Amino acid sequence: MSNDDAYDNSGHIPDAASYPPRWEAEALAFRHALGPRAVTNWSYGDNVRQVFDLFMPEDPPKGLMVFIHGGYWRRFEPGIWSAFAQGGLDAGWAVVMPGYTLAPEARISRITREIVQALSFMAETVPGPIRLSGHSAGGHLVARMLCGDAMLPAAVAARIEGCVPISPLGDLRPLIDTAMNADLGLTEREAAGESPTLLGRGLDVPVTVWVGGAERPAFVDQARGLAAAWGAPCEIVEGRHHFDVIDDLKDRDSALMRAILG
């Protein structure tokens, strides 16, 4: 049986098509208001999508909060998500949002390596502790950074103090049986080799898995599976679906931001 419906978020969210343009408009206004404290399209590699956006607080930052966007590794770019840096900035942290080469141009295993490259570059830009967060495919990618085979430089890994995968895809094997795999090109071997749920946690840092209670059951199962495999808490937020589960990133006092920044 196909897993297309099980992983079809937009098909089960009212007015789903309105979200991306709304995010983009909010992002533009956010960057405009921030002025020179917003630095966009900073290159960390040779590909046009290997860029990141950096947002700085008014005072010297307490550290670096990383947010990696979702889109099933096939859609979006950092500039759509700028407004979700608000909570981190208000808490006194620098917030960085990396992009990555999208499928089908890049396989997921290559995207994982690009995020390692991005983190290594970004860590040189802002000193202090690093807190990882990511949504959906981005939740997968931040979890991958903690796996033993991620090959983060030791100096960067030592600065990571916490990770919150939001609505993560921890086990990629079900995606083989979806139409999107025409772009992802997942094989059984790569799916298993890129699944944090199967690989285990290599870095001993606090992890909290986050998911909306109104998400597709497959995503709730994915979150629970990753949390169980890693011995981490799983917070299921009642009433939140896959698109609005990240709204609390804008509020420094939210439970989500407390989980990310401690």
N, C-alpha and C positions, 0 to 999 in steps of 0.2 A: 504494500500500500504506500502511495506517495506521501511524503511528509510536507508537501507544499502548504496545505492549509494549516498544519500544526505550527509552522514558522512564518505564517502570513500575519504580521502585526497590523499593517495598515488596513487590511481587509476587515479587521474586527475592532477598529477604533473609529467612533463617529467623527466625521469631518476631518479625517486623517490628512487629506491633501492640503489642508490649510496650515499645517504645522511648519513644514520647511520654509515657506515664504515668510511666515511670522517670525521664525527664528532668525532668518536672514535680515529682516528689517530691524529687529531688536539688536542684532549684532552690529549693524551699521551705526545705529544711534549710540550704542555703548562705546564703540571705538571713537566716534566723533566727540563724545563728552569727555573721554579720557585723554584726548589730545596726545602729547608726546610720550605719555606713559604707556601707549599702545604701540608696539613695534610688530609689524606684520610681514609675512612672507620672508622670514629670515631663513636662508638656505642652510641645510646641514648635509646636503649631498648633491649629486649631479642631476638627478631627475627633477623635472619641473614641479612635481608634487612633494618632493622631499624638502619641505619648508615647515616652519612653525611660527605661531603668533605668541608673543610674550607681552604680558600685562604686569605692570609694576605698581606696587602700592606707593602712597605718598612718602612714607618713611622707609628706611632700609628694611628689606624683607626678612621675615622670620625664617624663611626657607622657600622651597620650590614645590608648588602643587602642580602636578601633571594631570591633565584631562585628555583622554584619547577618545575621539568620536567613533560612533558606529556607522551603520549603513551596509552591513553584511560584506564589509571589505570591498564593496563595489561602488559606493556612492559617497558624496559629500566631500567637504574640505574644511580646514580649521575655521575659516572666516565665517561660517554659518553659526558657530557656537559661542562667539565672543561673550555674549551677555551672561553665559553660565559661569564666567569668571568672577562675577560680582561677590559671591560669598567669600571666596578665597581672598580677594583683594581687601574686603572689609575686615577680614580677620588678620590682615597684615602680611599676607603671603604673596609672593610673586606667583603668577599662574601662567603656565605654558601649555599650548595646545598644538601638538605636532600633527602634520599630515603624513601621508604615505602613498606610495604608488598603488593604484587601485587594480583589482581584478577586472578583466582577464589579463591585463598587462603584467601583473605580478601575481604569483602564487602566494598563498598564505604563509608558507615557510619563508619566502623572501620578505614579506611584509614584517614578519617577526624580526628578521635581521635588521630591517630598516629602523624599527623602533629601538632596538639596541643601539644603533648608530645615532639616532636622534637623542636618546637619553644621555649618551656619552657626551654629545656636543652641548646639550642644554645644561648639563651639570657643570660644565666649565663656565657657563654664563652667569649663573646665580649660585652663590655659596649656601652652605647650611644643609639642614635635613631635607629629604625628598619624600613627598607623599604622593602615591600613585592612585589615580582613579580613571575609570573608563566605562563607557556605556555600550552594551550589546557586543558588537565586534570589538569595540574598544575595551570592554570588560575582559574579553578573551585575551587581548594583547597585553593588558597590564598584568593579568595573571601569568601569562607566559614569561614575563620578565622575572618572576620569582622561581621558575622551574630551573632545575639544576643544569640544564643544557643551554640556557639562554645566553651564556657567555658574556654577561655584563662585565666590564672592567671591575676589578675588586674594589677600587676606590669609589666607584659609583654605587656598587651594591651595598657597601658599608654605610652609605648615607641614607638608604631607603629605610624609613621608620614605620611605614604602614601602607596598606593597599586595600582599596574598596572597589572590587569589580561590581558594576551595576548591571543587572539583567544580563549576566555574562553567558557566552556560549562556551561552556567548559568541555563538552564532549562533541567533537565535530562530526562524528560518524553518521548521525542521522541526516546531515546535510547532503550526503552523497545521493540520497534518494529525494532530491528536490530539483526543480527546473533551474534554480540558480547555480547548480553545479556545472552547468554549461560554461559559466564564467569562472567559477572557482577551480574547477578541474581537480577536485579532491579525489584521491585514490584511498583505498583502505589504509595503506601504509602511511601516507601523509596525514590523513585525518587522525589516526592514532598518535602519530608523532608530534602533532600540533595541539593535542587535547590536554589542557592542564589537569583536568579531572583524572586522567590516566597517568600523567607524568609525575604528579606529586609536587610538593612544595620544596624547593631547594634552598630558599633563603628563609631563615627563621625570623620573620617579621610578622607583626599582627595583621590579620586579614579579617575583614567583615564582608560577607557577600550580601548584596542588596537587590531586592526585586519587588515589583509591584504585585499586589494581591489580585489585581484585575487583569494581569497579563495573560497571554496564552498559556495554557497549562504546561506546554513544552518548556517555556522559559522558567516557570516556577520550578519544574522538575530539574532543569539545568542548574539553576541556582542552588537548589537543595543538594544536588549531586556533587557539585564542586565543594560546597561547604562540608558535606559529610566526608568526602575524600581527603580534605585538608584539615579536618578537625577544627573548623572555623564556625563562628556564629552565622546564621542566615536570617536577615531581617526582611520580613515580608510586610510591605506597607499596604494596608487595607485601602482599597478604592483607587489605587494608582495603576495606570496602564503603561504600556511600553514607552509612550511618548511623553507623558507628564511625570514619570517617576524621577526624572532628572531636575524638575523645577526647583527642588529645595537646594540645588547648588547655588542658587542666587541669594540664599539666606544664611548668613554666617552662624546664626543661632539654631539652625535646623538640626535635627538628629543626624541627617546625612552628613552635614558638614562637620559635626562633632566626631562622627565616625572616621571621616577622612583626615582631619587635622588633629584629632586627639583633644 
